[in-house]
Amino acid sequence: MKKYIFLYCVLFLTTLSFAQKHDNIWPMGYASLSSNNYLINFTDSFEIIPINLGANMAELANASICDSTGNLLFYTNGAKIIDSTHNLMQNGDNLNQILDSIAIYPNNSIYWDYGYPSKVMILPSKNNKYHVFHIERGRNGVLSFFALQLNHSIVDMSLNNGLGSVISKNKPIINDTIAGQGYMLEACKHANGQDWWILVPEYESNAYYRFLLTTDSLYGPFRQEVGYSFSWIDYNGQAIFSPNGSLYLRYDPQNQAHLYDFNRCTGELSYRQQINVPSNSNAGGAAISSNSRFLYIANDTIVFQYDLQAAYINASRVTVAVWDGFQSQPPFGFGFDQMQLAPNGKIYELTLSREDSLHVIENPDSAGLACNFRRNAIATPSYNGIALPNFPHFRTLALPPGACDTTGVALLPVLKERIKIYPNPSYNSRFNIAATQSSPDYVQIHDLLGRLFLQEAWDANETEKVIPLPSGTKGVYFVSVWKDGKLVGREKLIVLE
């Protein structure tokens, strides 16, 4: 019997690894020099495909998404959503409205006047739906140096003959100054291996906003203050999760790097330590190897490796690359910048400015110089902007059953107010619910797996509601009430018959 269980696990994990190819195609290039962009295709091995993406490519915002087998669905430069034929997706313009003209006219000087798009991320959901999270540098039509807003849009790939259509666009979900000019937008799989935590840090503070994206809903924002309080102009650097989802790192050259433990059940951070990075630069990036052991951090001229399993992480620092002064187009190109772990297990890195090559770490799971950092190793048919596609780790596995008390919305943070449910347990497939402080907007009921079971609007004139349940709904549920887009109350409900 043990042999069959082992074989099942091997087959399951093998199938999972081959089915999570959402990050297999990377659009790359330089918006203001758009005559010769390219795609990187990781589907079979590593292939560079020259292509003219025109104004659809971008220098500072870049995300793409494939289906689970690696076929390109769409990509975005933070201003427009482009379909797999490299044309504007239906209703795909005016993503971040003040930036659309910038993407149409990439040589417009306003692109360089701090109004350029910032980081963007695409997450898959059920029923051919894809969620696009994008940072906007402005408000009410006025551009800003700072990232002021996180927006949410939804693409339905079942529409427009399979080319997709944007069915919801530019819904603001955070109205606050966001750290790193928005370059810190990241996501990690929930412990259940299905839902997603989305995390963005607040500017010049130790606060973090998080959302929980389930197959049915987006919950949040929830705010946590934890650990080091970032200060100064944290406009560069990178935030990353480890591939196994247990660690979160935030780095910028002005504030050093800071390591946190990440709770995939609750989405909460626990501060661990500062990681010292010798630097007086204004640029840099970070990545973690696929075995979640080795951390790579770059300033603009040096790349360091740290062993995250060492008793003293700072003492494990090894220099694995030093800029050799090479510039393909002086005085623009130099050094090291953003990094991204690829589907082939290698780490690719950009230069800080205009260069027609990529750095690569060939064996990032190996210690020290055995990682084999190769400077300017990949010749590219175009200069590269400062934008590798921003991907989460799609291959992060679910935690074992029982790792969380439950895997759904029952694990969201402490609430601002309570609600009253009676009778509880319920014996007649109905119950009463009353909010103790204010009139909510709506009520939701989820099962133990976090799946939405029922939702009802709450009339402003109601002091309490009677909620009827379908017959046969025996079990344990969680009842949540929402107001102004925020969770304000939650209680456990037991239905006996």
GULO-554554 format. One line per field, with one value per residue (C-alpha): residue in three letters; residue number from 1; x, z, y. Coordinates in pm, 1 decimal, padded with zeros to 6 digits. Each point is the difference from the previous one (the first is absolute). Example, Ala and Ser with C-alpha at 12.3 -4.5 7.8 and 13.67 -1.06 7.14 Angstrom:
BEGIN
type = (ALA, SER)
seq = (1, 2)
u = (01230.0, 00137.0)
w = (00780.0, -00066.0)
v = (-00450.0, 00344.0)
//
This chain:
BEGIN
type = (MET, LYS, LYS, TYR, ILE, PHE, LEU, TYR, CYS, VAL, LEU, PHE, LEU, THR, THR, LEU, SER, PHE, ALA, GLN, LYS, HIS, ASP, ASN, ILE, TRP, PRO, MET, GLY, TYR, ALA, SER, LEU, SER, SER, ASN, ASN, TYR, LEU, ILE, ASN, PHE, THR, ASP, SER, PHE, GLU, ILE, ILE, PRO, ILE, ASN, LEU, GLY, ALA, ASN, MET, ALA, GLU, LEU, ALA, ASN, ALA, SER, ILE, CYS, ASP, SER, THR, GLY, ASN, LEU, LEU, PHE, TYR, THR, ASN, GLY, ALA, LYS, ILE, ILE, ASP, SER, THR, HIS, ASN, LEU, MET, GLN, ASN, GLY, ASP, ASN, LEU, ASN, GLN, ILE, LEU, ASP, SER, ILE, ALA, ILE, TYR, PRO, ASN, ASN, SER, ILE, TYR, TRP, ASP, TYR, GLY, TYR, PRO, SER, LYS, VAL, MET, ILE, LEU, PRO, SER, LYS, ASN, ASN, LYS, TYR, HIS, VAL, PHE, HIS, ILE, GLU, ARG, GLY, ARG, ASN, GLY, VAL, LEU, SER, PHE, PHE, ALA, LEU, GLN, LEU, ASN, HIS, SER, ILE, VAL, ASP, MET, SER, LEU, ASN, ASN, GLY, LEU, GLY, SER, VAL, ILE, SER, LYS, ASN, LYS, PRO, ILE, ILE, ASN, ASP, THR, ILE, ALA, GLY, GLN, GLY, TYR, MET, LEU, GLU, ALA, CYS, LYS, HIS, ALA, ASN, GLY, GLN, ASP, TRP, TRP, ILE, LEU, VAL, PRO, GLU, TYR, GLU, SER, ASN, ALA, TYR, TYR, ARG, PHE, LEU, LEU, THR, THR, ASP, SER, LEU, TYR, GLY, PRO, PHE, ARG, GLN, GLU, VAL, GLY, TYR, SER, PHE, SER, TRP, ILE, ASP, TYR, ASN, GLY, GLN, ALA, ILE, PHE, SER, PRO, ASN, GLY, SER, LEU, TYR, LEU, ARG, TYR, ASP, PRO, GLN, ASN, GLN, ALA, HIS, LEU, TYR, ASP, PHE, ASN, ARG, CYS, THR, GLY, GLU, LEU, SER, TYR, ARG, GLN, GLN, ILE, ASN, VAL, PRO, SER, ASN, SER, ASN, ALA, GLY, GLY, ALA, ALA, ILE, SER, SER, ASN, SER, ARG, PHE, LEU, TYR, ILE, ALA, ASN, ASP, THR, ILE, VAL, PHE, GLN, TYR, ASP, LEU, GLN, ALA, ALA, TYR, ILE, ASN, ALA, SER, ARG, VAL, THR, VAL, ALA, VAL, TRP, ASP, GLY, PHE, GLN, SER, GLN, PRO, PRO, PHE, GLY, PHE, GLY, PHE, ASP, GLN, MET, GLN, LEU, ALA, PRO, ASN, GLY, LYS, ILE, TYR, GLU, LEU, THR, LEU, SER, ARG, GLU, ASP, SER, LEU, HIS, VAL, ILE, GLU, ASN, PRO, ASP, SER, ALA, GLY, LEU, ALA, CYS, ASN, PHE, ARG, ARG, ASN, ALA, ILE, ALA, THR, PRO, SER, TYR, ASN, GLY, ILE, ALA, LEU, PRO, ASN, PHE, PRO, HIS, PHE, ARG, THR, LEU, ALA, LEU, PRO, PRO, GLY, ALA, CYS, ASP, THR, THR, GLY, VAL, ALA, LEU, LEU, PRO, VAL, LEU, LYS, GLU, ARG, ILE, LYS, ILE, TYR, PRO, ASN, PRO, SER, TYR, ASN, SER, ARG, PHE, ASN, ILE, ALA, ALA, THR, GLN, SER, SER, PRO, ASP, TYR, VAL, GLN, ILE, HIS, ASP, LEU, LEU, GLY, ARG, LEU, PHE, LEU, GLN, GLU, ALA, TRP, ASP, ALA, ASN, GLU, THR, GLU, LYS, VAL, ILE, PRO, LEU, PRO, SER, GLY, THR, LYS, GLY, VAL, TYR, PHE, VAL, SER, VAL, TRP, LYS, ASP, GLY, LYS, LEU, VAL, GLY, ARG, GLU, LYS, LEU, ILE, VAL, LEU, GLU)
seq = (1, 2, 3, 4, 5, 6, 7, 8, 9, 10, 11, 12, 13, 14, 15, 16, 17, 18, 19, 20, 21, 22, 23, 24, 25, 26, 27, 28, 29, 30, 31, 32, 33, 34, 35, 36, 37, 38, 39, 40, 41, 42, 43, 44, 45, 46, 47, 48, 49, 50, 51, 52, 53, 54, 55, 56, 57, 58, 59, 60, 61, 62, 63, 64, 65, 66, 67, 68, 69, 70, 71, 72, 73, 74, 75, 76, 77, 78, 79, 80, 81, 82, 83, 84, 85, 86, 87, 88, 89, 90, 91, 92, 93, 94, 95, 96, 97, 98, 99, 100, 101, 102, 103, 104, 105, 106, 107, 108, 109, 110, 111, 112, 113, 114, 115, 116, 117, 118, 119, 120, 121, 122, 123, 124, 125, 126, 127, 128, 129, 130, 131, 132, 133, 134, 135, 136, 137, 138, 139, 140, 141, 142, 143, 144, 145, 146, 147, 148, 149, 150, 151, 152, 153, 154, 155, 156, 157, 158, 159, 160, 161, 162, 163, 164, 165, 166, 167, 168, 169, 170, 171, 172, 173, 174, 175, 176, 177, 178, 179, 180, 181, 182, 183, 184, 185, 186, 187, 188, 189, 190, 191, 192, 193, 194, 195, 196, 197, 198, 199, 200, 201, 202, 203, 204, 205, 206, 207, 208, 209, 210, 211, 212, 213, 214, 215, 216, 217, 218, 219, 220, 221, 222, 223, 224, 225, 226, 227, 228, 229, 230, 231, 232, 233, 234, 235, 236, 237, 238, 239, 240, 241, 242, 243, 244, 245, 246, 247, 248, 249, 250, 251, 252, 253, 254, 255, 256, 257, 258, 259, 260, 261, 262, 263, 264, 265, 266, 267, 268, 269, 270, 271, 272, 273, 274, 275, 276, 277, 278, 279, 280, 281, 282, 283, 284, 285, 286, 287, 288, 289, 290, 291, 292, 293, 294, 295, 296, 297, 298, 299, 300, 301, 302, 303, 304, 305, 306, 307, 308, 309, 310, 311, 312, 313, 314, 315, 316, 317, 318, 319, 320, 321, 322, 323, 324, 325, 326, 327, 328, 329, 330, 331, 332, 333, 334, 335, 336, 337, 338, 339, 340, 341, 342, 343, 344, 345, 346, 347, 348, 349, 350, 351, 352, 353, 354, 355, 356, 357, 358, 359, 360, 361, 362, 363, 364, 365, 366, 367, 368, 369, 370, 371, 372, 373, 374, 375, 376, 377, 378, 379, 380, 381, 382, 383, 384, 385, 386, 387, 388, 389, 390, 391, 392, 393, 394, 395, 396, 397, 398, 399, 400, 401, 402, 403, 404, 405, 406, 407, 408, 409, 410, 411, 412, 413, 414, 415, 416, 417, 418, 419, 420, 421, 422, 423, 424, 425, 426, 427, 428, 429, 430, 431, 432, 433, 434, 435, 436, 437, 438, 439, 440, 441, 442, 443, 444, 445, 446, 447, 448, 449, 450, 451, 452, 453, 454, 455, 456, 457, 458, 459, 460, 461, 462, 463, 464, 465, 466, 467, 468, 469, 470, 471, 472, 473, 474, 475, 476, 477, 478, 479, 480, 481, 482, 483, 484, 485, 486, 487, 488, 489, 490, 491, 492, 493, 494, 495, 496, 497)
u = (00000.0, 00284.1, 00146.7, -00326.1, -00032.8, 00355.9, -00064.3, -00318.4, 00188.3, 00274.1, -00253.4, -00197.5, 00304.1, 00127.4, -00338.2, -00015.1, 00345.8, -00087.0, -00338.3, 00118.5, 00147.7, -00166.4, 00341.5, 00142.1, 00007.5, 00168.2, -00061.4, 00314.4, 00131.4, 00022.5, -00304.6, 00175.6, 00214.0, -00276.3, 00118.4, 00150.1, -00157.9, -00006.4, -00164.8, 00176.7, -00170.9, 00076.6, -00254.2, 00250.0, 00337.1, 00108.4, -00082.4, 00022.8, -00257.3, 00055.9, -00326.4, -00114.6, -00233.9, 00002.8, -00151.7, -00139.0, 00331.7, 00111.1, 00311.4, -00118.5, -00314.8, -00034.0, -00216.9, -00124.6, -00204.9, -00020.7, -00252.3, 00106.5, 00169.4, 00209.5, -00199.5, 00012.9, -00336.0, 00077.2, 00246.5, -00000.3, 00231.7, -00205.9, -00193.9, -00151.1, -00084.8, 00119.9, -00141.0, 00190.7, -00003.9, 00190.4, -00298.2, -00197.7, -00236.8, -00368.5, -00055.9, 00371.0, 00088.2, 00008.0, 00145.5, 00100.9, -00171.1, 00261.8, 00261.5, -00169.1, 00140.8, 00346.6, -00026.5, -00130.8, 00281.4, 00295.3, 00240.4, -00213.4, 00219.0, -00273.1, 00096.9, 00320.8, -00162.6, -00077.2, -00337.0, 00102.4, -00192.7, 00126.5, -00013.3, -00290.4, -00096.4, -00242.9, -00154.5, -00216.9, -00340.8, -00281.0, -00232.2, 00264.5, 00022.8, 00331.1, 00060.7, 00230.3, 00140.9, 00163.9, 00154.7, -00097.1, 00237.2, -00254.1, -00349.0, -00280.3, 00199.8, 00310.4, 00330.9, 00215.2, 00349.8, -00160.2, -00221.3, -00333.1, -00249.1, -00034.5, -00260.8, -00171.4, -00123.2, -00144.2, 00046.6, -00240.6, 00182.3, -00320.8, -00109.9, 00090.5, 00061.4, 00254.3, 00207.2, -00148.6, -00174.1, 00046.7, -00329.7, 00093.3, 00259.7, 00183.8, -00179.0, 00204.7, 00069.2, 00268.6, 00007.4, 00326.1, 00362.7, 00166.8, 00367.1, 00268.2, -00203.6, -00207.3, 00288.3, -00083.5, -00329.8, 00023.9, -00221.3, 00032.2, -00220.7, -00218.8, 00071.5, -00282.4, 00199.4, -00292.6, -00065.2, 00242.9, 00132.1, 00086.8, 00240.6, 00106.2, 00193.3, -00100.6, 00247.7, 00243.5, -00140.1, -00002.2, -00356.8, -00111.8, -00330.8, -00118.1, -00290.6, -00130.0, -00108.8, -00217.7, -00177.3, -00308.8, 00103.4, 00270.2, 00027.8, 00175.6, 00192.5, 00129.8, 00281.9, 00281.1, 00281.4, 00301.3, 00379.8, 00233.3, -00141.1, 00126.3, 00094.8, 00174.8, -00085.0, -00055.5, -00052.1, 00206.0, 00068.2, -00228.7, -00234.0, -00018.0, -00146.1, 00200.4, -00120.5, -00130.8, -00196.8, 00148.0, 00212.4, -00049.1, 00285.9, -00012.4, 00310.5, 00101.5, 00352.9, -00088.3, -00154.5, 00189.1, -00184.7, -00247.0, -00112.5, -00340.4, -00166.9, -00327.8, -00306.6, -00175.9, -00309.4, -00060.5, 00204.5, 00185.5, 00368.5, 00235.1, 00323.1, 00316.9, 00305.2, 00184.2, 00231.0, 00294.9, 00082.2, 00318.8, -00134.8, -00000.5, -00197.4, -00350.4, -00087.7, -00025.7, -00204.5, -00050.3, -00100.7, -00009.1, 00106.8, -00259.5, 00099.2, -00080.6, 00348.4, 00220.2, -00080.6, 00156.8, 00013.0, 00152.2, 00102.0, 00089.3, 00353.5, 00011.6, -00215.2, 00006.9, -00122.7, -00133.4, -00083.8, -00344.5, 00056.6, 00322.0, 00006.7, 00124.8, -00133.5, 00210.8, 00316.1, -00082.6, 00026.8, 00207.0, 00071.6, -00100.2, 00028.4, 00163.7, -00078.0, 00288.2, -00072.3, -00154.1, -00240.0, -00154.7, -00121.1, 00206.5, -00081.9, -00342.3, 00049.9, 00165.5, -00015.8, -00278.7, -00367.4, -00326.1, 00002.3, -00258.6, 00000.8, -00095.2, -00189.1, 00330.6, 00132.2, 00250.0, -00004.8, 00009.8, 00106.0, -00021.3, 00260.0, -00096.4, -00046.8, 00016.1, 00176.8, -00058.7, 00081.4, -00114.1, 00202.1, -00080.2, 00066.4, 00028.4, -00011.1, -00162.3, -00063.3, 00379.5, 00208.8, 00253.8, 00169.7, -00145.4, -00320.4, 00179.3, -00098.5, 00053.7, 00015.4, -00165.1, -00046.3, -00319.0, 00017.4, -00339.5, -00134.0, -00108.6, 00109.7, -00176.3, -00202.8, 00004.7, -00287.3, 00020.8, -00349.5, -00132.0, -00105.3, -00097.9, 00120.9, -00270.8, 00156.1, -00019.6, -00163.3, -00290.2, 00089.3, -00103.3, -00359.1, -00027.8, 00274.9, -00268.3, -00305.0, -00191.2, 00098.9, -00246.8, -00110.6, -00027.4, 00367.8, -00034.4, 00112.1, -00164.4, -00317.1, -00099.8, -00342.4, -00196.2, -00319.2, -00264.9, -00138.2, -00289.7, -00108.2, 00347.1, 00002.4, -00284.8, -00256.3, -00246.0, 00218.1, -00030.0, 00163.1, -00013.0, 00296.5, 00046.1, 00294.3, 00074.6, 00130.3, -00110.2, -00203.7, 00218.0, -00024.4, -00030.0, 00037.8, 00205.5, 00007.1, 00304.4, 00065.3, 00312.7, 00192.1, -00067.8, -00250.0, -00280.4, -00326.7, -00245.2, -00001.6, -00281.7, -00023.7, -00080.2, -00262.4, 00102.6, -00329.2, 00053.4, 00127.5, 00034.2, -00064.9, -00154.7, 00207.4, -00170.2, 00225.9, -00070.2, -00111.2, 00280.0, 00263.7, 00130.3, 00353.3, 00226.9, 00002.0, 00142.8, -00230.7, 00162.7, -00142.7, 00154.8, -00018.9, 00171.7, 00197.7, 00141.8, -00069.3, -00151.4, -00134.1, 00026.8, -00140.8, -00004.5, -00340.7, -00088.9, -00294.2, -00129.3, -00287.4)
w = (00000.0, 00086.9, -00345.0, -00167.5, 00219.5, -00087.3, -00370.9, 00019.4, 00168.3, -00264.1, -00283.2, 00166.8, 00050.1, -00351.4, -00150.5, 00210.4, -00111.5, -00366.2, 00036.1, 00155.4, -00305.7, 00042.8, -00008.0, -00309.6, -00235.6, 00084.0, -00221.1, 00005.9, -00154.2, 00015.0, -00064.6, -00145.3, -00225.7, -00106.4, -00343.9, 00125.7, 00315.3, 00084.8, 00193.4, 00218.1, -00027.3, 00272.2, -00118.0, -00137.4, 00109.5, -00054.2, -00320.5, -00094.0, -00259.7, -00159.0, -00050.6, -00050.2, 00287.4, -00072.5, 00272.1, 00163.5, 00171.3, 00307.1, 00190.6, 00358.5, 00026.2, -00141.9, 00074.2, -00211.0, 00049.6, -00178.0, 00041.5, 00213.1, -00299.1, -00094.8, -00279.4, 00014.2, 00090.1, 00047.9, 00144.8, 00120.4, 00028.6, 00278.6, -00240.1, -00253.4, -00003.7, -00314.3, -00125.6, -00137.3, -00352.7, 00136.9, -00056.0, 00250.3, 00192.1, -00015.1, 00255.7, 00082.0, -00029.2, 00274.6, 00260.6, 00252.3, -00195.3, 00033.7, -00151.1, -00322.7, -00208.9, 00128.3, -00135.9, -00335.6, -00031.1, 00171.4, -00100.5, 00175.4, 00256.0, 00260.4, 00009.5, 00170.1, 00223.1, 00271.1, -00152.6, -00145.4, 00089.4, 00294.4, 00098.9, -00108.2, 00069.2, -00155.5, 00198.2, -00138.3, 00138.8, -00097.4, -00303.1, -00227.5, 00218.8, 00061.4, 00253.1, -00084.6, 00287.0, -00112.4, 00170.5, -00105.4, 00047.7, 00024.0, 00103.0, -00159.5, -00321.1, 00166.3, -00032.9, 00305.5, 00082.9, 00253.4, -00040.7, 00137.2, -00087.7, -00054.9, -00259.4, -00084.8, -00344.3, -00122.3, -00336.4, -00126.7, -00251.3, -00106.4, -00186.6, -00344.0, -00158.6, 00264.4, -00031.1, 00320.9, 00112.0, 00300.3, 00190.6, 00304.9, -00005.4, 00224.8, 00324.6, 00274.9, 00290.5, 00180.6, 00017.4, 00181.5, -00082.7, -00086.4, 00061.4, -00263.4, -00258.4, -00025.9, -00075.8, 00312.3, -00122.1, 00062.8, 00048.2, 00162.5, -00005.2, 00301.1, 00202.5, -00185.3, -00324.6, -00178.2, 00132.7, -00003.5, 00246.4, -00159.6, 00197.9, -00042.0, 00252.8, 00102.4, -00074.9, 00273.8, 00272.4, 00130.6, -00121.7, -00260.8, -00180.1, -00094.8, -00190.3, -00027.8, -00351.2, 00001.9, -00292.0, 00086.3, 00165.2, 00081.4, 00373.0, 00148.9, 00028.6, 00340.2, 00153.5, 00218.3, 00167.5, 00052.3, 00013.8, -00140.9, -00085.7, -00347.3, -00060.3, -00250.2, -00370.8, -00043.7, -00374.5, -00112.7, 00107.6, 00004.4, 00222.8, -00041.8, 00147.6, 00021.6, -00240.8, 00291.9, 00127.7, 00351.6, -00029.7, -00114.8, -00067.3, -00065.8, -00122.8, -00110.8, 00006.6, 00237.6, 00266.5, -00042.3, -00027.2, 00257.4, 00035.4, 00128.0, 00063.3, -00189.6, 00130.4, -00306.2, 00208.3, 00130.6, -00243.8, 00292.6, 00021.5, 00294.6, 00001.3, 00009.5, -00065.9, -00202.7, -00273.5, -00051.8, -00359.5, -00061.3, -00220.8, -00068.5, -00320.6, -00102.3, -00179.7, 00062.7, -00012.4, 00177.8, -00068.2, 00189.5, -00148.5, -00085.0, 00304.3, 00217.3, 00155.1, -00174.8, -00014.2, -00266.9, 00049.8, -00239.8, 00034.7, -00324.5, -00019.4, 00216.9, 00042.9, 00334.9, 00103.5, 00350.7, 00148.4, 00158.3, 00189.9, 00163.8, 00374.8, -00073.0, -00337.8, -00020.2, 00060.7, -00299.2, -00252.6, -00309.4, -00294.7, -00315.4, -00262.0, -00045.0, -00287.6, -00243.7, -00147.4, -00321.2, -00178.2, -00337.9, -00033.6, 00219.9, 00221.0, 00052.6, 00084.5, 00316.1, 00290.1, 00147.8, 00079.9, 00020.5, 00010.3, -00076.1, 00059.9, -00326.0, -00066.4, -00084.0, 00351.2, -00113.8, 00112.8, -00263.7, 00077.9, -00175.3, -00016.7, 00156.4, -00331.7, -00375.0, -00092.0, -00263.0, 00226.5, 00314.0, 00290.5, 00112.8, 00309.4, -00145.5, 00322.1, 00268.9, 00227.6, 00045.1, 00265.4, -00070.9, -00336.3, -00101.3, -00074.2, -00322.5, -00051.3, -00366.8, -00079.9, -00325.0, -00088.6, -00209.8, -00306.5, -00073.1, -00326.0, 00182.0, 00278.2, 00323.0, 00214.8, 00376.8, 00001.0, 00024.1, 00005.0, 00356.3, 00086.7, 00325.1, 00062.4, -00175.4, 00100.5, 00377.7, 00143.3, 00243.4, 00362.9, 00141.9, 00126.3, 00353.3, -00040.3, 00054.6, 00221.6, -00321.9, -00346.3, -00064.9, 00118.9, 00360.2, 00034.5, -00080.7, 00269.5, 00322.7, -00074.8, 00077.2, 00129.1, 00091.4, -00136.2, 00180.8, -00143.9, 00150.6, 00037.1, -00026.1, -00052.5, -00249.4, -00003.7, -00266.5, -00296.5, 00091.0, 00238.9, 00105.6, -00030.7, 00155.3, -00020.8, 00332.0, -00124.9, -00352.7, -00297.5, -00235.4, -00379.2, -00043.9, 00165.9, -00127.5, 00110.6, -00076.3, 00065.1, 00170.5, -00329.5, -00047.1, -00283.3, -00025.1, 00090.7, 00019.2, -00027.1, 00084.8, -00003.3, 00327.3, -00022.4, 00172.8, 00193.9, 00143.4, 00355.3, -00050.2, -00265.3, -00015.8, -00229.2, -00138.6, -00100.0, -00258.9, 00149.1, 00064.8, 00082.3, 00303.5, 00106.9, 00121.7, -00178.1, 00046.4, -00019.3, -00098.0, -00028.0, -00222.6, -00009.3, -00244.3, -00145.6, 00339.3, 00221.2, 00324.0, 00170.6, -00010.5, 00202.0, -00025.9, -00072.5, 00070.7, -00195.7, 00150.1, -00235.5)
v = (00000.0, 00242.9, -00059.4, 00105.1, 00308.0, 00100.8, -00054.7, 00208.2, 00285.6, -00008.8, 00002.6, 00280.8, 00221.5, -00071.1, 00087.6, 00317.3, 00113.6, -00046.9, 00169.7, 00326.5, 00172.0, 00337.0, 00173.0, -00172.1, 00301.2, 00330.8, 00306.3, 00213.4, 00317.8, 00375.2, 00217.0, 00301.6, -00224.4, -00236.9, -00112.8, -00324.6, -00140.9, -00368.3, -00281.9, -00254.5, -00339.5, -00255.1, -00259.6, -00251.4, 00139.2, 00361.7, 00183.5, 00368.0, 00105.9, 00344.7, 00187.4, 00358.7, 00076.3, 00372.0, 00214.7, -00314.5, -00058.8, 00191.4, 00088.1, 00017.6, -00214.1, -00347.0, -00304.3, -00288.2, -00315.1, -00334.7, -00279.0, -00296.7, -00165.8, 00304.5, 00166.5, 00380.9, 00155.2, 00369.7, 00248.2, 00358.6, 00298.9, 00156.9, 00221.6, -00244.4, -00369.9, -00178.9, -00332.2, -00301.4, 00146.4, 00305.1, 00227.9, 00202.9, -00226.3, 00082.4, 00279.8, -00024.1, 00369.4, 00265.1, -00232.7, 00263.0, 00275.7, 00272.3, -00231.3, -00107.1, 00283.8, -00086.2, -00353.0, 00119.8, 00255.8, -00166.7, 00279.1, 00260.0, 00174.5, -00041.8, -00368.8, 00103.3, 00260.1, -00256.0, -00082.1, -00333.3, -00315.6, -00201.5, -00363.8, -00218.0, -00361.7, -00251.6, -00286.9, -00283.3, -00090.3, -00236.9, 00011.5, 00156.1, 00311.1, 00178.3, 00276.1, 00290.8, 00208.4, 00322.9, 00301.3, 00352.0, 00294.3, 00273.9, 00093.0, 00200.0, 00032.0, 00144.5, -00184.0, -00060.6, -00116.1, -00235.5, -00307.4, 00116.9, -00270.4, -00374.9, -00091.4, -00329.0, -00110.0, -00331.6, -00174.3, -00268.0, -00222.1, -00176.6, 00315.8, 00141.5, -00340.5, -00096.1, 00318.4, 00137.3, 00315.8, 00229.0, -00025.6, 00211.7, 00275.9, 00243.9, -00080.7, 00172.1, -00235.8, 00203.7, 00379.4, 00061.5, 00073.7, -00331.1, -00073.3, -00038.5, 00193.9, -00317.0, -00235.7, -00202.5, -00150.8, -00377.5, -00306.2, -00341.9, -00308.7, -00060.8, -00314.3, -00174.0, 00025.2, 00164.0, 00350.8, 00292.1, 00255.3, 00336.2, 00218.5, 00364.8, 00212.3, 00349.8, 00279.5, 00106.0, -00225.3, -00355.7, -00060.5, -00254.0, -00032.2, -00345.6, -00151.5, -00355.0, -00096.7, -00312.1, -00162.2, 00204.9, 00324.7, 00252.1, 00073.5, 00300.1, 00218.5, -00107.1, 00201.9, -00134.7, 00194.6, -00220.7, 00014.9, 00262.0, 00342.8, 00089.8, 00361.2, 00224.1, -00018.3, -00374.3, 00035.8, -00297.0, -00356.3, -00300.3, -00201.8, -00378.9, -00317.4, -00320.3, -00273.1, -00208.4, 00301.6, -00001.3, 00316.6, 00358.6, 00240.7, 00371.6, 00178.8, 00344.3, 00140.0, 00283.4, -00224.5, -00328.3, -00333.3, -00129.2, -00361.0, -00110.5, -00333.9, -00023.3, -00182.6, -00141.6, -00076.6, 00353.5, 00210.4, 00160.8, 00087.8, -00060.5, 00198.8, -00208.6, 00215.5, 00262.3, -00127.4, 00231.2, 00093.4, 00201.7, 00275.2, 00369.3, -00037.3, 00099.8, -00323.5, -00369.5, -00316.3, -00332.4, -00361.1, -00330.2, -00333.0, -00264.6, -00208.9, 00307.8, -00009.3, 00256.8, 00369.3, 00221.5, 00377.1, 00251.6, 00358.5, 00174.0, -00147.0, -00317.8, -00311.9, -00182.7, -00344.2, -00078.6, -00340.7, 00029.1, -00325.9, 00121.9, 00058.5, 00353.3, 00111.4, 00315.8, -00200.1, -00224.0, 00286.0, -00081.1, 00230.7, -00188.0, 00278.1, 00338.8, 00236.2, -00005.4, 00342.7, -00135.2, 00236.8, -00075.5, 00358.7, 00235.5, 00177.4, -00159.8, -00366.0, -00121.9, -00237.9, -00208.4, 00054.1, -00199.8, -00383.5, -00269.2, -00377.2, -00173.7, -00325.5, -00172.2, 00066.5, 00264.1, 00362.1, 00274.9, 00354.9, 00334.3, 00271.5, 00330.8, 00175.8, -00044.6, -00327.4, -00269.5, -00294.5, -00179.2, -00137.1, -00355.9, -00212.2, -00349.4, -00206.1, 00215.5, -00302.7, -00038.1, 00171.4, 00272.3, 00030.1, -00337.2, 00192.9, 00105.8, 00363.6, 00095.0, 00372.2, 00115.2, -00367.6, 00026.5, 00224.2, 00155.6, 00150.3, 00315.1, 00225.6, -00091.8, 00232.2, -00027.3, -00248.0, -00376.9, -00152.3, -00010.2, -00356.3, -00168.2, -00354.5, -00200.9, -00333.9, 00054.3, -00312.2, -00010.1, -00067.3, -00340.0, -00039.0, 00130.6, 00260.7, 00265.3, -00015.9, 00066.1, 00119.4, 00276.8, 00341.5, -00117.8, 00089.6, 00369.0, 00247.3, 00118.1, 00190.8, 00357.1, -00094.1, -00309.5, -00149.3, -00201.5, -00324.5, -00194.7, -00270.8, -00153.4, -00293.7, 00037.8, -00282.0, 00115.3, 00109.8, 00366.9, 00244.0, 00364.0, 00236.8, 00345.6, 00240.5, 00167.2, 00337.9, 00087.6, -00114.8, -00213.4, -00007.6, -00377.0, -00340.2, -00294.5, -00363.4, -00218.3, -00365.8, -00136.2, 00006.6, 00369.9, -00054.5, 00256.0, -00171.5, 00290.5, 00380.5, 00241.7, 00379.7, 00176.9, 00271.4, 00322.9, 00001.2, -00349.5, -00041.6, -00375.1, -00261.4, -00343.8, -00220.9, -00312.8, -00289.1, -00271.2, -00329.1, -00247.1, 00263.0, -00180.7, 00095.1, 00281.0, 00338.2, 00347.6, 00300.9, 00331.4, 00349.6, 00267.7, 00378.5, 00236.6, -00288.3, -00106.7, -00299.3, 00133.9, -00313.6, -00377.2, -00290.9, -00375.7, -00158.1, -00361.8, -00142.7, -00325.8, -00068.1)
//
